[in-house]
Amino acid sequence: MKLLLSSVALFALFHVIAGHAGHNHGHVRKTVRIPTKQLNDGNHIPTLGLGTFGFGDIPKIRQAINWAVEAGYRHIDTATFYRNEEEIGKGISDVLKKGLVRREDLFITTKLWDDKHAKDQVVPALRESLAKLGLQYVDLYLIHFPEATNADGSPADIDYLETWQGMEETKKLGLAKSIGVSNFNIEQIDRIKAHSKVVPAVNQIEVHPSKTQEKTIKDCFERNIAVVAFSPFGVFVSRRKGPSQEDPKIKNIAQKYGKTVSQVLLRYLLDRDLIPIPKSTNENRIKENINVFDFHLTPEEISSISSYNTNTSLWWS
Ligand SMILES: NC(=O)c1ccc[n+]([C@@H]2O[C@H](COP(=O)([O-])OP(=O)(O)OC[C@H]3O[C@@H](n4cnc5c(N)ncnc54)[C@H](OP(=O)(O)O)[C@@H]3O)[C@@H](O)[C@H]2O)c1
């Protein structure tokens, strides 16, 4: 009975009937409410976000943002490098105009590209992103990679400690509510911690069954740094690098909960206290990917999925 009641409570907590029926042409739409996690600076991040990377998908992004916010997404991940900030800005403007959400309900992340790592380049780079996004501030600004380049892509000799000073300035100016890093290892994070005033709130890294990242995640958590997990479905890209969507072990888990393999892979990350940012521009898959807050995996199921780890990146060696 207790179990039943707590399931009902959980269901009620995460599945609310949106109070915005007037904006849905008279239909009451079921919206998933995504739990949030407190960052080390006191701000709150929704524990699942919409990924947006894909040059071929740029024309689809505006519509995707509309579908996503209607479904309950509040957290959107972009980057200067994705060249989609303007389209995302249009999508954000749409949902604000429709009255689906207020700006403060959204959590928007963008990232500083490698060719703007000099301290004095950081604030202007963020101002440029904000102009494209049509926003006064982002909720999270990340250094995309620790390595700096020149505009032509050749390596530049700029220490990320200098870049971090520029990031601290964006926070001081209120242009970014939180600041963090992406693709940093723990030694790099510890150097920032030792030499700076602000500790990164987030490290965004690749995590999925063939790159499980236990050590980096544990090290980040010990430092009270939240981990955003990118490429949750990366394993589908290449069979060689991990289980396929037809994998019997993961399929069995999915069947047990009446979920899809993709939903199990997202729950695998959520149950490890990570913040997945699945990318989709397809309406059904956008809805599928957010419908993951009504079940949990057991520790055994998590270990069983982690057993695919080969520490293989889908992006780089
Ligand atoms: N910080 C970094 O360096 C970094 C690096 C890579 C990615 N990222 C971020 O992380 C986000 C996610 O990673 P990602 O884009 O590499 O890959 P992903 O989210 O793991 O996978 C996206 C691919 O899976 C498909 N897909 C989406 N939902 C699905 C579902 N339910 N079932 C089956 N297929 C599904 C998508 O196609 P459809 O769109 O057609 O659904 C797309 O082809 C990126 O978009 C980006 O925001 C950050």
The ligand as an SDF file (V2000), in Angstrom:
LIG
                    3D

 48 52  0  0  0  0  0  0  0  0999 V2000
   29.7530   19.4650  -24.8120 N   0  0  0  0  0  0  0  0  0  0  0  0
   30.0340   18.7800  -25.8790 C   0  0  0  0  0  0  0  0  0  0  0  0
   31.1770   18.7070  -26.3370 O   0  0  0  0  0  0  0  0  0  0  0  0
   28.9240   18.0410  -26.5780 C   0  0  0  0  0  0  0  0  0  0  0  0
   29.2450   17.0610  -27.5310 C   0  0  0  0  0  0  0  0  0  0  0  0
   28.1830   16.3740  -28.1420 C   0  0  0  0  0  0  0  0  0  0  0  0
   26.8760   16.6770  -27.8120 C   0  0  0  0  0  0  0  0  0  0  0  0
   26.5890   17.6750  -26.8980 N   0  0  0  0  0  0  0  0  0  0  0  0
   25.1990   18.0340  -26.5480 C   0  0  0  0  0  0  0  0  0  0  0  0
   24.5080   16.8570  -26.1750 O   0  0  0  0  0  0  0  0  0  0  0  0
   23.3510   16.6990  -26.9990 C   0  0  0  0  0  0  0  0  0  0  0  0
   23.0080   15.2450  -27.1770 C   0  0  0  0  0  0  0  0  0  0  0  0
   24.0420   14.5210  -27.7530 O   0  0  0  0  0  0  0  0  0  0  0  0
   24.0430   14.0680  -29.3000 P   0  0  0  0  0  0  0  0  0  0  0  0
   23.2830   15.0370  -30.1200 O   0  0  0  0  0  0  0  0  0  0  0  0
   25.4460   13.7990  -29.6130 O   0  0  0  0  0  0  0  0  0  0  0  0
   23.3560   12.6760  -29.3470 O   0  0  0  0  0  0  0  0  0  0  0  0
   22.1130   11.9130  -28.6980 P   0  0  0  0  0  0  0  0  0  0  0  0
   21.1740   12.8510  -28.0370 O   0  0  0  0  0  0  0  0  0  0  0  0
   22.7020   10.8210  -27.9200 O   0  0  0  0  0  0  0  0  0  0  0  0
   21.4360   11.2740  -29.9800 O   0  0  0  0  0  0  0  0  0  0  0  0
   20.8140   12.0330  -30.9400 C   0  0  0  0  0  0  0  0  0  0  0  0
   20.4010   11.0780  -32.0600 C   0  0  0  0  0  0  0  0  0  0  0  0
   19.4700   10.1130  -31.5620 O   0  0  0  0  0  0  0  0  0  0  0  0
   18.2280   10.2360  -32.2500 C   0  0  0  0  0  0  0  0  0  0  0  0
   17.1780   10.0520  -31.2460 N   0  0  0  0  0  0  0  0  0  0  0  0
   16.6490   10.9750  -30.3960 C   0  0  0  0  0  0  0  0  0  0  0  0
   15.7350   10.4270  -29.5950 N   0  0  0  0  0  0  0  0  0  0  0  0
   15.6760    9.1190  -29.9380 C   0  0  0  0  0  0  0  0  0  0  0  0
   14.8960    8.0310  -29.4680 C   0  0  0  0  0  0  0  0  0  0  0  0
   14.0060    8.1710  -28.4770 N   0  0  0  0  0  0  0  0  0  0  0  0
   15.0910    6.8160  -30.0620 N   0  0  0  0  0  0  0  0  0  0  0  0
   15.9690    6.6670  -31.0550 C   0  0  0  0  0  0  0  0  0  0  0  0
   16.7370    7.6640  -31.5500 N   0  0  0  0  0  0  0  0  0  0  0  0
   16.5900    8.8770  -30.9830 C   0  0  0  0  0  0  0  0  0  0  0  0
   18.2170   11.6230  -32.8530 C   0  0  0  0  0  0  0  0  0  0  0  0
   17.4310   11.6660  -34.0430 O   0  0  0  0  0  0  0  0  0  0  0  0
   16.1080   12.6110  -34.1970 P   0  0  0  0  0  0  0  0  0  0  0  0
   16.5400   14.0290  -33.9480 O   0  0  0  0  0  0  0  0  0  0  0  0
   15.6810   12.3700  -35.5970 O   0  0  0  0  0  0  0  0  0  0  0  0
   15.1270   12.1130  -33.1720 O   0  0  0  0  0  0  0  0  0  0  0  0
   19.6940   11.8120  -33.1860 C   0  0  0  0  0  0  0  0  0  0  0  0
   20.0390   11.1450  -34.3810 O   0  0  0  0  0  0  0  0  0  0  0  0
   23.7560   17.4420  -28.2820 C   0  0  0  0  0  0  0  0  0  0  0  0
   22.6690   17.6860  -29.1240 O   0  0  0  0  0  0  0  0  0  0  0  0
   24.4000   18.6540  -27.6940 C   0  0  0  0  0  0  0  0  0  0  0  0
   23.4120   19.5720  -27.2280 O   0  0  0  0  0  0  0  0  0  0  0  0
   27.6050   18.3290  -26.2560 C   0  0  0  0  0  0  0  0  0  0  0  0
  1  2  1  0
  2  3  2  0
  2  4  1  0
  4  5  1  0
  4 48  2  0
  5  6  2  0
  6  7  1  0
  7  8  2  0
  8  9  1  0
  8 48  1  0
  9 10  1  0
  9 46  1  0
 10 11  1  0
 11 12  1  0
 11 44  1  0
 12 13  1  0
 13 14  1  0
 14 15  2  0
 14 16  1  0
 14 17  1  0
 17 18  1  0
 18 19  2  0
 18 20  1  0
 18 21  1  0
 21 22  1  0
 22 23  1  0
 23 24  1  0
 23 42  1  0
 24 25  1  0
 25 26  1  0
 25 36  1  0
 26 27  1  0
 26 35  1  0
 27 28  2  0
 28 29  1  0
 29 30  1  0
 29 35  2  0
 30 31  1  0
 30 32  2  0
 32 33  1  0
 33 34  2  0
 34 35  1  0
 36 37  1  0
 36 42  1  0
 37 38  1  0
 38 39  2  0
 38 40  1  0
 38 41  1  0
 42 43  1  0
 44 45  1  0
 44 46  1  0
 46 47  1  0
M  CHG  2   8   1  16  -1
M  END
$$$$
